[in-house]
Amino acid sequence: MSRMRLLLVEDDKDLCEFIKEGLAREGFAVDVAGGGRQALRMADEHAYDVVLLDVMIPELDGFAVLISLRAKGFKGAILLVTSKGLERDKLEGLNNGADDYLVKPFLLTELVARIRAIQRRTGTSGPAEAVQGSFLKVGDLQMDLLKREVKKAGKRIVLTRKESDLLECFMRRPGEVLSQTVLVQSMSNNDFTSATNTIEVHIKNLRQKIGSKSGKDLIRNVRGFGYSLDA
């Protein structure tokens, strides 16, 4: 895959430098904008594969920048990186054209993994996940992010909130091996210790509900590393 060019839109200088240095070590080319209007100017002047966009930034907030970029026909991926973690904020971002949403604080390895997933989806190796508006689709699984409805081969599947959170995490990163830490962080209103102790139960229940393919579970256990959704 070719080297990706990223635009990081972040007004916290220390965090910005930390993220930029970390991504540069991973082989990404990173430009920086400190505010909304500067981000729009830079996106007009350069071809970016991914925009990493904070929501609470000067001049124009991240949602306004997101809407403007999509209105101008920006085709690259937009990943919102913000401390605004409420469900309504997440839905506002997704419904206005964001490809993914990462809540602060986060691990740099988590950010890199999200970008790598975007790289695989947009590269020549082929897309495993398709994001269409507020929908996620992997194989014959489809999730409506707005209504929190899941269907398999057109048939609705009823999930608990935690099962829905887990499935969304898997569907956003199909084929990747996700650690328990990453999976727990995806689940709403969870204490880390208690969630870790019960996550195997939630995954077992989720497996049973989404079924299998060719006699094999769609969610497989990678011993010592975590779990992966068959892409």
N, C-alpha and C positions, 0 to 999 in steps of 0.2 A: 504494500500500500504506500502511496505517496505521502510526503510530509504534510501534515495538516496545519493550516494557519488559523489561529484563534484570536478573537477579540475579547479581552477581559474588561468588563465594565464594572469598576469597583472604586469607591472613594476613600476607603480605609487604606492608607498608604502602606502600613505594615503588613496587613493581610494581603494586599495586592502584591507586594514584593515576595512574600512567602509563596503565594500561589504561582506567580510567574516563574520563580526559580525552580519550584518543584516540577512544573509542566515542561520547562525547558530541559530539565534533566531527563524527562521521558521522551524527548525528541520532538516536542511541539514548538512551532514558531508562534510567539505570543506578542501581540500588541496590546496596549493599555489605554483605556479612556476613563477619565475620572468623573464624567457627568453625562447626562442624557444627550445633550445637543452635540457634544464632542463625539459620542458613540455613533450618532446618525451620520455625521460628516465623514467619519472614518469608514463606515460601512458603505457610503457612497463612493469613496475613493479606492477601496481595496476589496478584493474578493475573499471573503472569509468562509471557511468551512463550518465553523461553530462560533457562536457568540455566547459567552458566559456572562449573564446579565443579573446584577444585583437589582433588587426592586427599589430600595430606599437610597436613591442617588440624587445629587443636585440637578437643577435645571429642569429636567423632565424625569419623572419616576420611571422605573423599569417597565411597568405595564404600558405606559404611554409610548416608550421606545419600542416595545414589542409590537404594539398595534401599528405604529408607523412603519417599522421594518416590513411587516407582512403586507401592509397596504402598498408599499413601494415595490413589492414583488420579490423580496429577499428570499432566496431558496435554501439558504444554509440552515443548519440546525440551531435552535436557540434553547439554551439550558438556563433556567432561572436558578440563581444561587442566592438565597436570602434567609433572613431570620423570621420572615412572615410565614409561619407554618400552619396557619389555620386552614381548615378544609375549604372555606370560601375563597381564600387567596390562591390556593392551589388550583381550584376549578377555574378561577378567573384567568390564571395564566394559561392553563391548558386550552380553555375555550377560545382564547385569543391568539393561539398559534404556537405556544411553547411546545417543544418536543419532550422536555423533561423538567423536573422540579426537585431541587436539592436544598434541604433546610440546614441552616447553620445552627450549631457547629457541626462540622463534618470532618471525616478523615480525608487527607489528600489522596490516599489510595482509593477511596470511594469515588472521588471526583474523576480520577484517572480512569477508573473502571467504567463510569458512565460515558466518558468521552470515547473510550475504546469501543464501547457498544455502538455508539453513533458511527464511528469509523467503519465498523464491520457492516452496518446497515447501508451505508452510502458507498462502500467500496465495491470492487468488482467481484468479491467473493460471495456476494449475494445477501439479500435482506432476509432475516429470520422473523423480524417483527415489523408490522406495518401500523403506523399511527395515523388515523384518519379522523381529524377533528377531536372529538372527545372519546374515540374508540381505540382500543388496543386489539390486535388480532395476531394470533400465533396458531398456525394450522387451522383446525376447525373450532378453536376456542376464540370467543370474542367477548370483550368486556366493555360495557358502556360506563365510562368514568363518571359521568354526570348522574346517572340513575343508579350506579353501583349494581348493574345487572350483568350476569354472566350467562352466556349460552355456549353449548357445545353441539356442533352440527345443527344449529337452529333451535335446540331444545334448551329451555331455561334451567339453570342450576341454582338452587338456593344455598347461599353461603352465609356463615356468620361474619361479623365485621372483621375479626382477626383473620379468618380464612380468606376473605376478600382482599385484605391488605397484603397478605402473603402472595396471593395469586398475581396481584398487580405488580409486585416486586419481581416475581419470576417472569411475567410477560413483558416487562420493560427490558429484561436482560436475558432473553432465551439463549440456552446453550452455555451460559456462563455458570461456573460453580460459585455459589453464594454461601458465604460463611454464616454461622448462626448469628454473629454480631450484626451483619448487614441485614439479615432477615428480621431480627428483633427490632432494629431501628426503623424498619418499615411499618411496624405494627402500632396502631393508635393506642394511646393511654396505657402504656406498658411500663412496669418496673422491670429493669433489665434482668435481675436475678430470677424473678418469678417467671418471666417470659421464656428465659433460656430453659428453665426446668420443664416447661410445658410445650415448647415449640414442636417437639417430635409428635406430640398428640395432635396438634393442629395440622401438621403436615400429613399425618396418617389419615385424618378425616378428609383433608383436601384431596388427597390421592383417590380415596374411595369415591368422592363426588365427581371428579373430572374424568375418571376412568383410565383406560390404558390404550396403547397402540401396539398392534401385533403381539398382544399378550404381555407387554412390558409396561410398567408404570410410567406415566408421563413425567413424573417427578422422581428422579433417581438420587440415591444416596451415594455420594463420593466419599468413601470412608476416610476420616481424618481431615477432610477439607470442608464439606458442607453438602449442599443440595443443588441440583440443576434441573431446569425444565427442558424436556426434549424439544429441540427446535426443528 
